[in-house]
Amino acid sequence: MPIRRQATEAGILQPAELALLGRVYNLLKLDNESPEACSALASRIIANYMAGVSDEAELVSLSKRPLGR
């Protein structure tokens, strides 16, 4: 799963953090997405989390949109 690999590379190692990011990723991931789209989604979720967004609903809402918008 791209979210776990990217989260680990970003230094997010706590099980509760990984579980949160995984839930958000699973809610937003579409079936048959390309590997590039999956990676971009994982990056958006992690970037928002690292920017201080830790509420699950807010993380879902913000991560639906491309970064920088």
CNS distance restraints for C-alpha pairs under 8 A (distance, minus, plus):
assign (resid   1 and name CA) (resid   5 and name CA) 6.77 0.50 0.50
assign (resid   2 and name CA) (resid   6 and name CA) 6.03 0.50 0.50
assign (resid   2 and name CA) (resid  38 and name CA) 6.83 0.50 0.50
assign (resid   2 and name CA) (resid  39 and name CA) 5.94 0.50 0.50
assign (resid   2 and name CA) (resid  42 and name CA) 6.35 0.50 0.50
assign (resid   3 and name CA) (resid   7 and name CA) 5.85 0.50 0.50
assign (resid   3 and name CA) (resid  21 and name CA) 7.03 0.50 0.50
assign (resid   3 and name CA) (resid  22 and name CA) 6.51 0.50 0.50
assign (resid   3 and name CA) (resid  25 and name CA) 6.96 0.50 0.50
assign (resid   3 and name CA) (resid  39 and name CA) 7.52 0.50 0.50
assign (resid   3 and name CA) (resid  42 and name CA) 4.90 0.50 0.50
assign (resid   3 and name CA) (resid  43 and name CA) 7.66 0.50 0.50
assign (resid   3 and name CA) (resid  46 and name CA) 7.90 0.50 0.50
assign (resid   4 and name CA) (resid   8 and name CA) 6.04 0.50 0.50
assign (resid   4 and name CA) (resid  18 and name CA) 6.69 0.50 0.50
assign (resid   4 and name CA) (resid  22 and name CA) 7.24 0.50 0.50
assign (resid   5 and name CA) (resid   9 and name CA) 6.26 0.50 0.50
assign (resid   6 and name CA) (resid  10 and name CA) 6.15 0.50 0.50
assign (resid   6 and name CA) (resid  42 and name CA) 7.13 0.50 0.50
assign (resid   6 and name CA) (resid  43 and name CA) 7.26 0.50 0.50
assign (resid   6 and name CA) (resid  46 and name CA) 7.85 0.50 0.50
assign (resid   7 and name CA) (resid  11 and name CA) 6.37 0.50 0.50
assign (resid   7 and name CA) (resid  12 and name CA) 5.19 0.50 0.50
assign (resid   7 and name CA) (resid  13 and name CA) 7.34 0.50 0.50
assign (resid   7 and name CA) (resid  18 and name CA) 7.18 0.50 0.50
assign (resid   7 and name CA) (resid  46 and name CA) 6.64 0.50 0.50
assign (resid   8 and name CA) (resid  12 and name CA) 5.24 0.50 0.50
assign (resid   8 and name CA) (resid  13 and name CA) 5.82 0.50 0.50
assign (resid  12 and name CA) (resid  17 and name CA) 6.82 0.50 0.50
assign (resid  12 and name CA) (resid  18 and name CA) 7.01 0.50 0.50
assign (resid  13 and name CA) (resid  17 and name CA) 7.15 0.50 0.50
assign (resid  13 and name CA) (resid  18 and name CA) 6.78 0.50 0.50
assign (resid  14 and name CA) (resid  18 and name CA) 6.31 0.50 0.50
assign (resid  15 and name CA) (resid  19 and name CA) 6.03 0.50 0.50
assign (resid  16 and name CA) (resid  20 and name CA) 6.22 0.50 0.50
assign (resid  17 and name CA) (resid  21 and name CA) 6.24 0.50 0.50
assign (resid  18 and name CA) (resid  22 and name CA) 5.96 0.50 0.50
assign (resid  19 and name CA) (resid  23 and name CA) 6.15 0.50 0.50
assign (resid  20 and name CA) (resid  24 and name CA) 6.34 0.50 0.50
assign (resid  20 and name CA) (resid  56 and name CA) 6.95 0.50 0.50
assign (resid  21 and name CA) (resid  25 and name CA) 6.07 0.50 0.50
assign (resid  21 and name CA) (resid  45 and name CA) 7.00 0.50 0.50
assign (resid  21 and name CA) (resid  46 and name CA) 7.36 0.50 0.50
assign (resid  22 and name CA) (resid  26 and name CA) 6.07 0.50 0.50
assign (resid  23 and name CA) (resid  27 and name CA) 6.23 0.50 0.50
assign (resid  24 and name CA) (resid  28 and name CA) 6.35 0.50 0.50
assign (resid  24 and name CA) (resid  45 and name CA) 7.55 0.50 0.50
assign (resid  24 and name CA) (resid  56 and name CA) 6.93 0.50 0.50
assign (resid  24 and name CA) (resid  59 and name CA) 7.16 0.50 0.50
assign (resid  24 and name CA) (resid  60 and name CA) 5.75 0.50 0.50
assign (resid  25 and name CA) (resid  29 and name CA) 5.84 0.50 0.50
assign (resid  25 and name CA) (resid  41 and name CA) 7.35 0.50 0.50
assign (resid  25 and name CA) (resid  42 and name CA) 6.66 0.50 0.50
assign (resid  25 and name CA) (resid  45 and name CA) 7.27 0.50 0.50
assign (resid  27 and name CA) (resid  60 and name CA) 7.67 0.50 0.50
assign (resid  28 and name CA) (resid  41 and name CA) 7.96 0.50 0.50
assign (resid  28 and name CA) (resid  60 and name CA) 7.24 0.50 0.50
assign (resid  28 and name CA) (resid  64 and name CA) 7.07 0.50 0.50
assign (resid  29 and name CA) (resid  33 and name CA) 7.48 0.50 0.50
assign (resid  29 and name CA) (resid  38 and name CA) 7.02 0.50 0.50
assign (resid  29 and name CA) (resid  41 and name CA) 7.52 0.50 0.50
assign (resid  33 and name CA) (resid  37 and name CA) 6.01 0.50 0.50
assign (resid  33 and name CA) (resid  38 and name CA) 6.38 0.50 0.50
assign (resid  34 and name CA) (resid  38 and name CA) 6.31 0.50 0.50
assign (resid  35 and name CA) (resid  39 and name CA) 6.12 0.50 0.50
assign (resid  36 and name CA) (resid  40 and name CA) 6.14 0.50 0.50
assign (resid  37 and name CA) (resid  41 and name CA) 6.14 0.50 0.50
assign (resid  38 and name CA) (resid  42 and name CA) 6.22 0.50 0.50
assign (resid  39 and name CA) (resid  43 and name CA) 6.14 0.50 0.50
assign (resid  40 and name CA) (resid  44 and name CA) 6.24 0.50 0.50
assign (resid  41 and name CA) (resid  45 and name CA) 6.29 0.50 0.50
assign (resid  41 and name CA) (resid  63 and name CA) 7.36 0.50 0.50
assign (resid  42 and name CA) (resid  46 and name CA) 6.19 0.50 0.50
assign (resid  43 and name CA) (resid  47 and name CA) 5.94 0.50 0.50
assign (resid  44 and name CA) (resid  48 and name CA) 6.12 0.50 0.50
assign (resid  44 and name CA) (resid  63 and name CA) 5.67 0.50 0.50
assign (resid  44 and name CA) (resid  66 and name CA) 7.05 0.50 0.50
assign (resid  44 and name CA) (resid  67 and name CA) 6.24 0.50 0.50
assign (resid  45 and name CA) (resid  49 and name CA) 6.17 0.50 0.50
assign (resid  45 and name CA) (resid  59 and name CA) 6.91 0.50 0.50
assign (resid  45 and name CA) (resid  60 and name CA) 7.86 0.50 0.50
assign (resid  45 and name CA) (resid  63 and name CA) 5.35 0.50 0.50
assign (resid  46 and name CA) (resid  50 and name CA) 5.98 0.50 0.50
assign (resid  47 and name CA) (resid  51 and name CA) 6.09 0.50 0.50
assign (resid  48 and name CA) (resid  52 and name CA) 6.71 0.50 0.50
assign (resid  48 and name CA) (resid  53 and name CA) 5.73 0.50 0.50
assign (resid  48 and name CA) (resid  59 and name CA) 6.77 0.50 0.50
assign (resid  48 and name CA) (resid  62 and name CA) 7.32 0.50 0.50
assign (resid  48 and name CA) (resid  63 and name CA) 6.95 0.50 0.50
assign (resid  49 and name CA) (resid  53 and name CA) 4.72 0.50 0.50
assign (resid  49 and name CA) (resid  54 and name CA) 5.80 0.50 0.50
assign (resid  49 and name CA) (resid  59 and name CA) 7.04 0.50 0.50
assign (resid  53 and name CA) (resid  58 and name CA) 6.99 0.50 0.50
assign (resid  53 and name CA) (resid  59 and name CA) 6.03 0.50 0.50
assign (resid  54 and name CA) (resid  58 and name CA) 7.61 0.50 0.50
assign (resid  54 and name CA) (resid  59 and name CA) 6.62 0.50 0.50
assign (resid  55 and name CA) (resid  59 and name CA) 5.98 0.50 0.50
assign (resid  56 and name CA) (resid  60 and name CA) 6.19 0.50 0.50
assign (resid  57 and name CA) (resid  61 and name CA) 6.22 0.50 0.50
assign (resid  58 and name CA) (resid  62 and name CA) 6.05 0.50 0.50
assign (resid  59 and name CA) (resid  63 and name CA) 5.84 0.50 0.50
assign (resid  60 and name CA) (resid  64 and name CA) 6.40 0.50 0.50
assign (resid  61 and name CA) (resid  65 and name CA) 7.72 0.50 0.50
assign (resid  63 and name CA) (resid  67 and name CA) 7.84 0.50 0.50
assign (resid  65 and name CA) (resid  69 and name CA) 7.06 0.50 0.50
